Amino acid sequence: MDSKNRAPGENPVPNLDPRMLQAARDIYWSYRNSHAGSLPQPIGIVMDRKTYRGELIFNRRPALLPMECFIPLEHIYREG
């Protein structure tokens, strides 16, 4: 569900572990720093809830496996 179809105040990533968010931020900033704007901006990151391994997503919000969650890029920039 994208932000246009979400109820006001609804969290698109329920029960997000702060360690997972930090791992997603690390993945994103590593990508951004190593490519210095030469590649497209991702829309978010798919994270494995057990291993904290992630994959940048560029096209559209993906279908997720039960152990995965999608973290939109706006959460990477959000404080807290």
N, C-alpha and C positions, 0 to 999 in steps of 0.2 A: 504494500500500500504506500503510495507516495504522499508527500506532505499536503497536497491538495485534497486528498480524500480522508485525511486523518482528522479525528475530532480534536477540538482545541485542547491543548494541554496533554494530549495522548503521547506517550513516549514511544517512538518507533523502535527502540531497542529495550524492551522490558528486562528488568533484573540484570543489567549490565554490570559485570564484575569490573571494578576500577583497574585491576591488573590487566584485564583483557583490553580495556580502552587504552591503557598505556602501551601495551604491545602493539595495538593497531596504530597508535600515533608514531611509535618507533619505526614501524614498517613504512608508513606514509612519508615521514620526514627523511628516512634513508633514501627512498625512491626520489623524492623531490630534490634532495641535495646532490645525488649522484647524476641526475639527468638535467639539472639546471634549466628547466623550461623547454627542453627540446622535444619532449613527448607530451601526449595529451593528459589532461587532468582527469584522474579517476573520479567516479561518482561515490565510491565507498570501498570498503574492505570486507571480505568474507573471512570470519575468524572461526577457527576450530575451538570449541569451548573447553576441550581437555588439554590440547597441546599449545594453545595460543599461537599457532602458526596461522598466517593470513595470506590472502591473495587479493591484490588490487583488482577492482572491477571498473571497467571503462564504459560499457554500453548501457545496460539496464539492470535493474535490480534482479538478481538471480534467484532461481529456485534453490532452496537450501536443504541440506541433509539435516537429520534431527540433531546432530552434534555441532551444527554451525549456526552462526548468527551474522547478520549483515549490519555493519556499522556505517551509516551515511557519512560522507565527508564533513558535513556540518557538525557532527559530533567530535571529529578530530580537532576542529578549531575551537570548539566550545570549552570554556574553562570549567574545572570541577569535575 
